[in-house]
């Protein structure tokens, strides 16, 4: 079964959906690359060997549709080389299961996250590396202080630029219970 992308949501996706490369498991030193695009899967391999017969060998490349790749035995190599999580993610992408939220630009995600209560932000930060980085970023904490802290002053801004916005938030605004500004949409 071929899954078609929803037209509006598909515009959020670039041509390349996922790409990973790395060395295979020991003892071989072969190198592998997996590229998943909207329409096909590219599996490349390079034999790394000191043997005369393999010197200068051209890389091998396999291009298949998502459907064909899901039914190809080489799919198991993905799990062996890159691990079971990558194998599961690869299968999901080839079946049309995309995480659109993860693919949004950071500025849009920051805007969305700004509407969450901070206790929800701490839970969101535990879901993926991207959200952990975003929820701990100086941009997020600057936005949080500026939009939620009623007593914010220009002197505090100078201090925040020197110490870090997150530290200023917890030092001045979180200790006595947050006094948040009323938010206007």
N, C-alpha and C positions, 0 to 999 in steps of 0.2 A: 504494500500500500504506500503510495507516494503522498506525503502531506504537503499541501500548498500553504504558503505563508499568508496570513491575513494582510491585505495590501497596506493598510495604514501602519500596522505594527512592523511590517517588514522594512519600512523605510528607516527604522531605527537600527537596522542591522547593516554592517558593512559587508563587502563581498566575502572577506575572510571571517568566518565565525569563530574559529579556534585554530591555534597553531602551537605545536610543542615539538621540541627536538632534544636529543640527548644520546648519550652513549648507552648501548645495550648492557645487559648484566654480564659480569665476568664469567668465564675467562676471556671471552671475545671482546674486542675493542671496537666493534662495528658501531656506526653512528646512524641514527634514524631520525626522520622528520615526518610528522603527521600534520597535514593541513586540511581543514574542513571548510569548504566554501558553501555558498548557498545551494550550489548544484552538484558538487562532486567532492570526493575525498581523494587526496593525493598522499600516497605513502611512498616515501623515498628512503633508500638505504645505501650506505656506503660501506664497503668492506675495508676495514683497516687491518692490514697485515704486512709483515715484513717478507713474506714468501714472494719469490720471484713471480710466480704465476698470477698473483693478485695486485702487483704493483701497477699503478696507473689504470686500474679497472674503473670503468665509468660507473657512476651511481645508477642504481636501479630505480625505476619509477613506475608506480601502479596508479592509474587514474580510474575511478569507478563512480557510478552514481551512488547516492546514499543507500538506495535499496540493495544494489549489488554488493556494496561493502558490508552491509549488515548480514548478508548471507555468505560471505567469503570467509574461509578459514583464517585468513591473515588477520582478521579482527582479534583473534586470541593473542596475536603477537603484541597488540597494543597493551593488553593487560600485563603481559610478561615484561615488557620493556618499560612502560610508564606507570604501571600499577592499576589496581582495580578501580580506584576512583576515577581515573582518566578514562578507563574503559567504559564505565557506567555513563560518564558525561558524554563521551563520544557517541555511544548508542542513542542517548537522549537527543543529541543534536541531529543525528541522522534520521531520527523519527519525528523531527519537527518540534521538539520540545525545547523552547528557548526561554531563558530568564531575561525578559525584557528590562526589568528593573535594574539588574546588574549592568546593563549596557547603556543606561542613560548617562549623559555627561555629568561630571561632578557638580557643576553649578546648579543644575536642575535637581539633582539628588539633595544638595544642601538646602535648597528651597523647600523640598518636601519634608526633609528631616526636621527643619525648623518648626514645623507645626506639631511635632511629637513632644509629649512630656519627657523630661530628662530620664526618668526611670525606664521609659520605652527605648530611648536612645542607647542606654547602656546594654539593653538586651539586643538591640539591632547590631551593635558593635560586636557581638559575639557570634553573629551568623556567618560572615565571610570575611576574608582578608580585606576586600575592598571596603566594606562597611566599617571594619575596625579602623582602617586608615582614615576614612572620611570622618568618622565620629570622634577621632582623636586629633584631627587636624586643627591647626591654628585658625584656619578660615571658619570652621564650625564654631569654635569657642569664641572667636571675635564676634561672629554673627549672634551667638547666644548672649553674650554680655551686652552688646549694643541693643538688642531687641527685647531682652527680658529683664534687665536690671535697671530699676527706676532711679537709683542713686548714682549712676555712672557719671563721672566728671571728666573734664579734659586732663586733669592731673593723673587720673587712673589710666587714661589712654596711654600716656607717656610711660607709666609703670608697666602696663600690659605689653607695650612694644618692647620693653627691656626684659621683663620676666617671662612673658608668655601669657596669652589670653586665658588659657585653662587654669593656670596658677592663680591669676587675678580673680577669676570666677570663684574658685574654691576658697580663696583667702578672704574676699570681701563680701560675697553675695550668698554663699551656700551655708556658712557657719551658723547664722542666726535664723535660718529658714529663708528660703528665697522670697524676695519681694519682687514679684514680676510685674512688668508693665502690662497694662491692658493692651492686647494685640488688636490691631485693626487690619482687616484683610484688604 
